[in-house]
Amino acid sequence: MIGKAGTSLALEPSSRLTLVITTFDRPDYLGECLASVAAQTLHGFRLVVLDNASAADYLDVLDRFRDMRITYIRNDTNLGPAGNIEKAMRSYSDSEFVVVFHDDDLMHPNMLEWQYDLLESDPTLQFVSTELAAFDDGVPPPRHAWEGVTPITEIYHDRADLARSLLEGGGLCFGSTMYRSSVLNMVGLDESRFGIIWDRPFLLDVARHGKTALIRAPLVLYRHHPGQDTNRGKLSASNLIELMRSYRDAFPTNWAPGDQELFYRHSVYFLIHYGYSRLAPDDRVGTATFIRRCIRSGVLRRGDVTAQDLATMTRADGQRVVPATIDAARAVKRWLLSRRRDRAGDQPL
């Protein structure tokens, strides 16, 4: 059973849970993060700070929290954000459960206890994540989001279940995830394929091995700031397409019409209205080329792409708006006329 807010639970002396906080050149953020860890109702877990070869001095912040018996590890070389997270995931298999938390976020006082209790109560669960409440750096964290919070749990029985939730816009916070450490040895973090958006495919891979869960409550206060990996890292057109392919692969070959509608609706938004504009100018392959690649990869259908969609992309390519809209409309007309040929077995563009 999940405990009530305000209760306290101590783990066995052997410590069945390891919490790793990854950090890089952000001792001030880390101090706020550690204060939220110190307020946890669950006690007795191993706490590790994994520093990715920072130039910043962490002695002061670590000294302030010396009563927490932190194990501080500093990498000799910078492994990159994903490399540091992967090291955190791989290094503590002696604990039954592992959490890899980010130094710029804050956790609800009951987060670890509620997640731990869920994993303990159901041995078939591979991970438990939570939702988040985002805030901008420089403003007070929205702690009001935690008032009266109730840990309602949603269970995903397979990859398709998890994919549906993610495609529907479920606010799963990757950094809050508590894993059964045994599953972390069976999955790989594929940054070369997905770039900085590797986290959702990683979770879908974990879901191959059993049930997963989400606590429908914003148990993480998620800080937006310019130094975030998602703001500094690069995306390629291939990364965008491969992410959507990972969602498609989560569904069976004979997927239901409702799943198809959900997938392609999200794919249009993600690929055209969100992803393409985030590509660096030299990484944009051009509107027509990108759409063709998406169609050939099975992550878009011709009939889902409108003139407005194409105009959005051509604006991102830096072309003039009015001619781009006209060209887009003409392109859509040509494509709609060719749909009958495609359905009859002709080769796609």
C-alpha positions in Angstrom: 0.0 0.0 0.0 1.1 3.5 -0.7 1.7 5.4 2.5 0.0 8.7 3.3 1.7 12.0 3.1 3.6 12.9 6.3 4.5 9.3 7.2 8.1 8.0 7.2 9.5 4.7 6.1 13.1 3.4 6.6 14.6 0.8 4.3 16.5 -2.2 5.4 20.2 -1.6 6.3 21.3 -3.4 3.1 19.8 -0.5 1.1 17.6 -1.8 -1.6 17.4 1.5 -3.4 20.1 3.7 -4.9 19.3 7.3 -5.9 21.9 8.8 -8.3 21.8 12.5 -9.0 23.7 13.4 -12.2 25.2 16.9 -12.3 27.5 19.1 -14.4 28.7 22.6 -13.4 25.5 23.4 -11.4 26.3 23.3 -7.7 23.5 25.8 -6.9 20.9 23.7 -8.6 22.2 20.7 -6.9 21.8 22.3 -3.5 18.1 22.9 -4.1 17.7 19.3 -5.4 19.5 17.8 -2.4 17.2 19.8 -0.1 14.2 18.1 -1.7 15.9 14.7 -1.3 16.6 15.5 2.4 12.8 16.0 2.9 11.9 12.5 1.6 9.7 10.3 3.8 11.7 7.3 2.7 15.0 6.9 4.5 18.0 4.5 4.3 18.6 4.5 0.6 22.1 5.0 -0.9 22.6 8.5 -2.3 25.2 9.2 -5.1 26.1 12.4 -6.8 27.7 11.6 -10.2 29.6 14.7 -11.4 30.3 14.7 -15.2 33.8 16.2 -14.9 32.6 19.7 -13.8 34.9 22.7 -13.5 32.7 24.1 -10.7 33.5 23.5 -7.0 31.0 21.3 -5.2 32.7 21.2 -1.8 30.4 23.8 -0.2 27.1 22.2 -1.3 28.3 18.7 -0.4 29.4 20.0 3.1 26.0 21.5 3.7 24.4 18.1 3.2 27.1 16.0 4.9 24.6 14.4 7.2 23.0 12.6 4.2 26.2 10.5 3.7 26.5 11.3 0.0 28.8 9.3 -2.1 30.4 11.9 -4.5 31.9 10.5 -7.7 33.6 12.8 -10.3 34.2 11.4 -13.8 37.7 11.9 -15.1 36.4 13.0 -18.5 33.0 14.3 -19.6 30.9 11.4 -20.9 28.2 13.7 -22.3 24.7 14.0 -20.7 23.5 10.6 -22.0 26.8 8.9 -21.2 26.6 10.1 -17.6 23.0 8.9 -17.2 23.9 5.5 -18.7 26.8 5.2 -16.3 24.4 5.9 -13.4 22.0 3.2 -14.7 24.6 0.6 -15.1 26.7 1.1 -12.0 24.3 0.1 -9.2 22.9 -3.3 -10.0 23.6 -4.3 -6.4 20.5 -2.3 -5.5 17.2 -3.8 -6.4 15.8 -0.4 -7.4 17.6 2.6 -9.1 16.5 6.2 -9.6 18.5 8.6 -11.8 17.4 12.1 -10.9 18.5 15.4 -12.5 20.3 18.1 -10.5 18.1 20.9 -11.7 14.8 19.4 -10.6 13.0 19.0 -7.2 11.1 15.9 -5.9 7.9 15.7 -3.8 8.6 14.5 -0.3 6.7 11.3 -0.9 8.0 10.5 -4.3 10.5 7.8 -3.5 8.3 6.2 -0.9 5.3 5.9 -3.2 7.4 4.6 -6.1 9.2 2.1 -3.9 5.9 0.8 -2.4 4.5 0.2 -5.9 7.5 -1.8 -7.1 7.5 -3.8 -3.9 3.8 -4.6 -4.2 4.0 -5.9 -7.8 7.2 -7.8 -8.9 6.1 -7.7 -12.6 6.5 -3.8 -12.7 9.7 -2.8 -14.4 9.5 0.9 -13.6 7.3 3.6 -12.0 7.4 7.2 -13.3 5.6 10.3 -12.2 4.2 13.4 -13.8 5.8 16.9 -13.6 5.0 20.5 -13.1 7.3 22.8 -15.1 8.6 26.2 -14.1 11.1 28.7 -15.6 14.4 29.4 -14.0 14.4 32.6 -11.9 10.9 32.2 -10.5 9.9 30.3 -7.4 9.2 26.6 -7.9 5.4 26.0 -8.1 5.1 24.1 -4.8 1.4 24.7 -4.8 1.2 21.9 -7.5 1.9 19.5 -4.6 -0.9 20.6 -2.4 -3.4 17.8 -1.7 -1.7 15.6 -4.3 -3.1 12.0 -4.5 -0.9 9.2 -6.0 -3.3 7.7 -8.6 -1.5 5.0 -10.5 -1.9 4.1 -14.1 -0.6 0.6 -15.2 0.7 -0.1 -18.7 0.5 -3.8 -19.5 2.8 -3.8 -22.5 4.7 -1.4 -24.9 1.5 -0.5 -26.8 -0.2 0.6 -23.6 2.8 2.9 -22.8 3.0 4.2 -26.3 -0.7 5.2 -26.3 -0.2 7.2 -23.1 2.9 9.0 -24.5 1.2 9.7 -27.8 -1.8 11.1 -26.0 0.5 13.6 -24.3 0.9 11.9 -21.0 3.2 14.0 -18.8 5.6 11.3 -17.9 8.8 12.7 -16.3 11.8 10.6 -17.5 14.0 11.8 -14.6 11.6 10.7 -11.9 11.6 7.0 -13.0 12.4 4.3 -10.4 13.6 1.2 -12.2 13.9 -2.4 -11.2 17.7 -2.6 -11.7 17.5 -6.1 -13.3 15.8 -4.6 -16.4 18.5 -2.0 -16.9 20.9 -4.7 -17.8 18.6 -5.8 -20.6 18.1 -2.6 -22.5 20.4 -0.1 -24.2 20.4 3.6 -24.5 20.7 4.4 -28.2 21.9 8.0 -28.5 23.4 7.4 -31.9 20.0 6.6 -33.3 17.8 9.0 -31.4 20.1 11.9 -30.4 18.9 14.0 -27.5 15.4 12.4 -27.7 16.5 8.9 -26.7 14.5 8.8 -23.4 11.1 7.8 -24.8 12.5 4.9 -26.9 14.5 3.8 -23.9 11.3 3.5 -21.8 9.5 1.7 -24.6 12.4 -0.8 -24.7 12.0 -1.4 -21.0 8.3 -2.0 -21.5 9.2 -5.0 -23.6 10.1 -6.8 -20.4 7.0 -6.4 -18.3 4.4 -4.0 -16.9 5.2 -0.3 -16.2 3.4 2.4 -14.2 2.9 6.1 -14.0 1.8 7.9 -10.8 -0.7 10.5 -12.2 0.6 13.4 -10.0 3.2 16.1 -10.6 5.8 14.8 -8.1 8.7 16.5 -9.9 9.1 20.3 -10.2 10.9 20.5 -13.6 13.1 23.5 -14.2 13.3 25.1 -17.7 16.6 26.9 -18.3 19.0 27.6 -21.2 21.6 25.1 -20.0 19.3 22.1 -20.3 20.5 19.2 -22.5 17.3 19.5 -24.6 18.1 23.1 -25.3 21.8 22.7 -26.1 21.8 19.4 -28.0 21.3 18.9 -31.7 18.6 17.0 -33.5 18.8 15.5 -37.0 16.0 14.7 -39.4 16.9 11.1 -38.9 16.4 11.4 -35.1 12.9 12.7 -35.5 11.9 9.9 -37.9 13.5 7.2 -35.8 11.6 8.4 -32.7 8.3 8.0 -34.5 9.4 4.6 -35.8 10.0 3.5 -32.2 6.4 4.4 -31.4 5.1 2.6 -34.5 7.1 -0.5 -33.6 5.4 -0.6 -30.2 2.1 -1.5 -31.9 1.4 -4.9 -33.6 1.4 -5.1 -37.3 -2.4 -5.4 -37.5 -2.9 -2.4 -35.3 -6.3 -1.0 -34.6 -7.7 2.0 -36.5 -7.9 4.0 -33.3 -4.2 3.4 -32.7 -3.4 4.4 -36.3 -5.3 7.6 -35.9 -3.6 8.5 -32.7 -0.2 7.7 -34.1 -0.5 9.7 -37.3 -2.1 12.7 -35.6 0.8 12.9 -33.2 3.3 12.2 -35.9 2.1 15.2 -38.0 2.4 17.5 -34.9 5.8 16.2 -33.8 7.5 15.9 -37.1 6.1 19.0 -38.9 5.0 21.5 -36.3 7.5 20.8 -33.5 10.5 18.8 -34.7 11.4 20.2 -38.1 11.6 23.8 -36.9 14.0 22.7 -34.1 16.6 21.4 -36.6 19.6 23.6 -37.2 19.4 25.3 -40.6 22.2 23.1 -42.0 20.4 20.0 -40.8 17.1 20.7 -42.6 16.9 18.5 -45.7 14.2 20.6 -47.3 10.4 20.2 -47.0 9.8 17.9 -49.9 12.7 15.6 -49.1 11.8 15.4 -45.4 8.1 14.5 -46.2 9.2 11.9 -48.7 11.5 10.3 -46.1 8.8 10.3 -43.5 6.3 8.6 -45.9 8.8 6.0 -47.0 9.6 5.3 -43.3 5.9 4.7 -42.6 5.6 7.5 -40.0 3.5 9.8 -42.2 0.7 9.3 -44.8 0.2 11.6 -47.7 -3.4 12.4 -46.9 -2.4 13.6 -43.4 -0.2 16.4 -44.7 -2.1 19.7 -45.4 -1.1 22.9 -47.2 -0.9 24.6 -43.8 1.5 21.9 -42.6 3.8 22.3 -45.6 3.7 26.1 -45.3 4.8 25.7 -41.7 7.8 23.7 -42.9 8.7 26.0 -45.8 8.7 29.0 -43.4 11.2 27.1 -41.3 13.3 26.6 -44.4 13.5 30.4 -44.6 11.4 30.9 -47.8 8.9 33.7 -48.3 5.5 33.0 -46.7 3.1 33.7 -49.6 5.0 31.8 -52.4 5.7 29.0 -49.9 1.9 28.7 -49.2 1.1 28.6 -52.9 3.8 26.0 -53.5 2.6 24.0 -50.6 -1.0 24.0 -51.9 0.2 22.9 -55.3 2.2 20.1 -53.8 -0.7 18.8 -51.7 -2.9 18.8 -54.8 -0.3 16.8 -56.7 0.0 14.3 -53.8 -3.7 13.9 -53.4 -4.1 13.1 -57.0 -1.3 10.5 -56.7 -2.8 8.7 -53.7 -5.0 6.5 -55.9 -1.8 5.3 -57.8 0.0 4.7 -54.5 -2.8 2.6 -53.1 -2.8 0.6 -56.4 0.8 -0.4 -55.7 2.8 2.3 -57.5 6.1 3.3 -55.9 6.0 6.3 -53.5 7.8 9.5 -54.3 
